[in-house]
């Protein structure tokens, strides 16, 4: 299995597991919480069939990557992505993030620029800022985040069930957009994450990405369901699009948070249409 070392903890390397398939223009897929690269299977198949080099990796703390006790913040996550981009020498790449993975995309472009990137895709985005603050009254009350962390400490596996219920809008979409088997598979993938990573990632969700947005100078596609019960559409995608002059928003009517699985055909069509558009000249 291929790994890239992004740091050390005591005597052990911090290695990220990645998969690199196909040839052509590279597309890097960055997964959501609390999953790993395996949840991109419906997108990787479509991208490979369309002639793109398709790269997935597991965020530190999740999947087959190392599970250190630190580094669960977006500056570190973006630095990890930068190591991957540099080690694989990716150029003219498209970055695609889902949910928590949109944070890596936005912070990477904010911190490292777009020298290696031609376009970006944000699915069910975390931006612009999820947590409520004096200058962000539209956000979510911060007491909810502490409640999530208390639930993770009390019983992480019970919390994963609650999360998957919200991820899929399961009571509404069971047997329609998601099967029992797919639900269980996502739960199992989530259970592979470390307890520390699962808990500490909740802090990262409260990140303020607004300073990063003006730095993004590549075309951006935003895709989100208007029935997202994890990252509410009015707080995230609907607010985000007007803040980004380079962005276009595709709203999936009635779709939940987990659109890479539940609405894969719509997501793949939106991505393919976006990738076929000529890249605009940068300022």
ChimeraX attribute file (.defattr): number of C-alpha atoms within 10 A of each C-alpha:
attribute: neighborCount
match mode: 1-to-1
recipient: residues
	/A:1	6
	/A:2	10
	/A:3	17
	/A:4	18
	/A:5	16
	/A:6	19
	/A:7	15
	/A:8	12
	/A:9	12
	/A:10	8
	/A:11	6
	/A:12	10
	/A:13	14
	/A:14	21
	/A:15	23
	/A:16	26
	/A:17	22
	/A:18	18
	/A:19	15
	/A:20	15
	/A:21	13
	/A:22	15
	/A:23	11
	/A:24	13
	/A:25	14
	/A:26	22
	/A:27	25
	/A:28	24
	/A:29	25
	/A:30	27
	/A:31	26
	/A:32	25
	/A:33	20
	/A:34	26
	/A:35	23
	/A:36	26
	/A:37	23
	/A:38	17
	/A:39	21
	/A:40	19
	/A:41	14
	/A:42	17
	/A:43	19
	/A:44	24
	/A:45	13
	/A:46	17
	/A:47	19
	/A:48	16
	/A:49	11
	/A:50	11
	/A:51	13
	/A:52	19
	/A:53	19
	/A:54	23
	/A:55	18
	/A:56	23
	/A:57	26
	/A:58	25
	/A:59	31
	/A:60	27
	/A:61	27
	/A:62	27
	/A:63	23
	/A:64	20
	/A:65	21
	/A:66	24
	/A:67	21
	/A:68	21
	/A:69	14
	/A:70	13
	/A:71	17
	/A:72	21
	/A:73	18
	/A:74	23
	/A:75	17
	/A:76	17
	/A:77	21
	/A:78	21
	/A:79	17
	/A:80	24
	/A:81	22
	/A:82	21
	/A:83	16
	/A:84	20
	/A:85	16
	/A:86	12
	/A:87	11
	/A:88	11
	/A:89	11
	/A:90	18
	/A:91	16
	/A:92	14
	/A:93	21
	/A:94	25
	/A:95	26
	/A:96	24
	/A:97	25
	/A:98	27
	/A:99	25
	/A:100	26
	/A:101	24
	/A:102	26
	/A:103	29
	/A:104	28
	/A:105	26
	/A:106	29
	/A:107	24
	/A:108	24
	/A:109	24
	/A:110	21
	/A:111	15
	/A:112	14
	/A:113	15
	/A:114	20
	/A:115	11
	/A:116	18
	/A:117	20
	/A:118	20
	/A:119	23
	/A:120	27
	/A:121	26
	/A:122	27
	/A:123	28
	/A:124	31
	/A:125	30
	/A:126	29
	/A:127	28
	/A:128	27
	/A:129	22
	/A:130	24
	/A:131	21
	/A:132	16
	/A:133	14
	/A:134	7
	/A:135	7
	/A:136	13
	/A:137	12
	/A:138	16
	/A:139	19
	/A:140	18
	/A:141	13
	/A:142	14
	/A:143	10
	/A:144	11
	/A:145	17
	/A:146	14
	/A:147	11
	/A:148	16
	/A:149	19
	/A:150	14
	/A:151	17
	/A:152	20
	/A:153	15
	/A:154	11
	/A:155	12
	/A:156	20
	/A:157	17
	/A:158	11
	/A:159	17
	/A:160	21
	/A:161	18
	/A:162	14
	/A:163	19
	/A:164	20
	/A:165	19
	/A:166	18
	/A:167	22
	/A:168	25
	/A:169	23
	/A:170	19
	/A:171	9
	/A:172	12
	/A:173	15
	/A:174	15
	/A:175	11
	/A:176	9
	/A:177	19
	/A:178	18
	/A:179	14
	/A:180	10
	/A:181	10
	/A:182	15
	/A:183	17
	/A:184	13
	/A:185	14
	/A:186	20
	/A:187	20
	/A:188	15
	/A:189	17
	/A:190	24
	/A:191	19
	/A:192	16
	/A:193	24
	/A:194	19
	/A:195	18
	/A:196	16
	/A:197	22
	/A:198	24
	/A:199	21
	/A:200	17
	/A:201	19
	/A:202	19
	/A:203	17
	/A:204	16
	/A:205	21
	/A:206	19
	/A:207	17
	/A:208	17
	/A:209	18
	/A:210	15
	/A:211	10
	/A:212	16
	/A:213	19
	/A:214	13
	/A:215	17
	/A:216	24
	/A:217	22
	/A:218	22
	/A:219	24
	/A:220	23
	/A:221	21
	/A:222	24
	/A:223	24
	/A:224	30
	/A:225	23
	/A:226	20
	/A:227	19
	/A:228	23
	/A:229	18
	/A:230	19
	/A:231	26
	/A:232	22
	/A:233	22
	/A:234	14
	/A:235	21
	/A:236	21
	/A:237	26
	/A:238	21
	/A:239	15
	/A:240	21
	/A:241	19
	/A:242	12
	/A:243	13
	/A:244	17
	/A:245	14
	/A:246	18
	/A:247	19
	/A:248	16
	/A:249	18
	/A:250	17
	/A:251	17
	/A:252	17
	/A:253	10
	/A:254	11
	/A:255	20
	/A:256	30
	/A:257	28
	/A:258	27
	/A:259	24
	/A:260	22
	/A:261	20
	/A:262	22
	/A:263	18
	/A:264	18
	/A:265	15
	/A:266	15
	/A:267	21
	/A:268	18
	/A:269	12
	/A:270	17
	/A:271	20
	/A:272	14
	/A:273	10
	/A:274	18
	/A:275	17
	/A:276	8
	/A:277	9
	/A:278	9
	/A:279	12
	/A:280	12
	/A:281	8
	/A:282	11
	/A:283	5
